[in-house]
C-alpha cells in the first residue's frame, strides 16, 4: 500500500508543479506582462492546464485510487494520507468529467479575457470586453453541464470554491443576514454621519507602500516566503510552498484603498504561509475552501485592521508618515472615519455594513448569467438597476460598475459568495478567539499579534485542506456556518460608532 501511496504522490507532485507554473504565468500577466503578450500567454496557460489535467485524470491515477480505496481502512482516519486519499478521490471523480479540450480552451479564453478586461476598464468600454465575457459564460455553462443532473446549475460552480456547499444553503444564509444589514444601514442613515474627508486627500504613494509593509511585517507576514507588488486589482497567488505573493493598488488621494487591500491580501498569504511543509506537493497544500480563506483575509482587513486596538498602536506611526494630513485628526475620529458607513459603487472600498450587499448582488447576476435569464449584452443596465435597488446609487460609469472586478474575466463564477461567507466565518471564529485570548485587545494595542497568529496557525492553518470547510468550522467553533456572530459583531461595532439603540 505504501508503494501505491508514494506513486500517487509522485503523480500529483507533477500536477502541482504544472499548476504552480501556470500560477506564476498568471501572476506575471497581472503584474509585469506587456499587453501584447496576451495571445502567447493564453497559449502557454492552455498547454500547462491541459498537461496538468491529462496527467491527473490518466488511467494510472484511477487505478491507484481504486486499489488504495479498497485498503483505506488500514489508514489512520486522521492521518494526512487518509485525508489526502479522500481529497484526491473526490477531485479525480470531478476532473474526469471535464474534457481536456475544455480545460485548454478555458485557460486560453480566460487569459485573453483578462487582458481585454484590463483594457476595457481603463477605457471605460464594456463593448470591448463583452465578446470575451460571452465566451467565458458559454464555457462556464458547459462546465456546469458536465455535472448534470444537479440540484441547481450554479452548484458545480460554487463547489469549485466551497466544496459540498449548495446554492440553496448560501441563499438561506444570505436571507438571514441581508434584512439585518439593511435595517442596520437604515438606522445609521438616521444618525449624524461621521467625517472622513481627511482620508480623501493627497497621500504620497511611496509612503503608503512603506506603511503597509511596516504593518504587514508587524502582524506576521513572512517576507522570506512572500513579496508584494502592484496590480490593477489586488490578489494573492501561491507560486509554490514557500512562495506566496500579494499585490495591492494605490490611489494617490484615498488612504483606505491601498492599506486595507494589503491587509486583506496579507491575510490570505499568512494562511498559505501557515500550511505545513508535510503537505507539500499534495492536494492538501491549500486552504480548506475559499470561504475559509476569505475569513482570514477579511479578519485581518476588518476585525483586526479596522479595529480601535489596532489603530491605538499604528495611528501614531501613521501620523508620522502623514503629519500634514493627520496631525489634527484624533485617534477616535480616524477610527470612525475608516469605518464610515456609506453606500459605495466600489466593492473593494465598501464598509463592513454594506459589503455583503455587493456580494449578494453579484451572486444574483451570476446565477442569471449561467441560467440564461440574463444576457451579457444587458449586464451594464442590469448592474446599474441592481445597484440602485440594493444600495441606492448608480455608478457614474461602467469602469466603476460592471467592469470593476476581475473575477468574471478570469472565469471565477462561484467565487463571489465566498467573500460574504468569509465575513460570517471570520466573526464566528472571532468570538472563540476572544474567549481563548481574553487580553487580545490589549495585545493588539501594544502591537503584539503573535498570540492571534499562533491561534490561527493551530486551529486552522496547520490543517491545510484536510477537512471540508463545514467540518473544519465545526471542529473549531462547535457549529457549521452561523450568521448570528456576524450580526452581533456588526450591530455592536456600528451601534457604538453611530450611537444606535439596537
Number of C-alpha atoms within 10 A of each C-alpha: 13 9 8 14 17 10 15 23 20 14 19 19 17 17 23 20 16 21 20 18 18 22 17 16 20 19 22 13 20 21 15 12 15 11 13 9 12 19 14 13 21 25 18 18 27 25 19 21 26 22 18 22 23 18 17 24 20 13 12 14 18 17 12 17 21 13 13 21 15 10 11 17 10 11 16 11 12 10 10 18 20 19 19 22 22 19 18 21 19 12 15 18 12 15 17 17 13 18 15 19 13 16 23 21 20 25 25 22 23 24 27 22 28 25 25 22 28 22 16 19 23 12 12 20 17 22 10 16 22 20 15 23 24 17 17 24 22 15 20 20 18 14 20 20 15 16 15 11 9 12 11 15 19 24 21 28 23 23 16 18 21 24 19 14 17 17 21 13 11 18 15 10 17 19 12 14 19 16 11 15 20 16 13 21 18 11 17 21 13 10 11 9 15 17 13 15 9 18 18 14 12 14 19 15 16 11 13 22 19 12 17 22 18 14 21 21 13 15 22 18 23 19 15 9 15 19 16 19 17 17 17 17 17 22 24 20 20 21 20 20 18 19 17 24 23 25 23 25 19 23 16 16 15 16 20 18 20 23 23 23 25 30 28 27 26 35 27 30 27 26 26 25 24 22 23 18 12 11 20 18 19 24 23 24 23 24 26 25 22 23 26 30 28 26 29 29 28 30 25 25 21 19 19 20 21 21 20 20 20 23 22 19 16 21 18 16 15 18 16 12 17 16 13 10 16 18 12 11 14 12 17 12 15 20 21 22 21 20 21 21 23 17 21 20 23 16 18 18 15 20 18 20 23 21 21 24 23 24 20 21 18 21 21 14 19 20 19 15 21 21 14 13 9 16 15 17 14 10 18 16 13 16 20 21 15 19 22 14 12 16 18 13 15 17 17 10 17 20 20 17 21 22 24 21 20 19 16 22 27 20 22 17 25 23 22 23 26 23 23 24 26 23 25 29 28 25 24 26 20 21 16 14 17 13 10 13 14 11 11 19 19 13 18 23 17 15 18 18 18 15 16 20 18 14 14 18 19 11 16 24 25 21 21 22 24 25 21 17 23 19 15 20 22 12 14 15 18 11 13 16 21 17 18 15 18 21 21 13 17 18 20 15 16 22 16 13 19 19 14 16 9 11
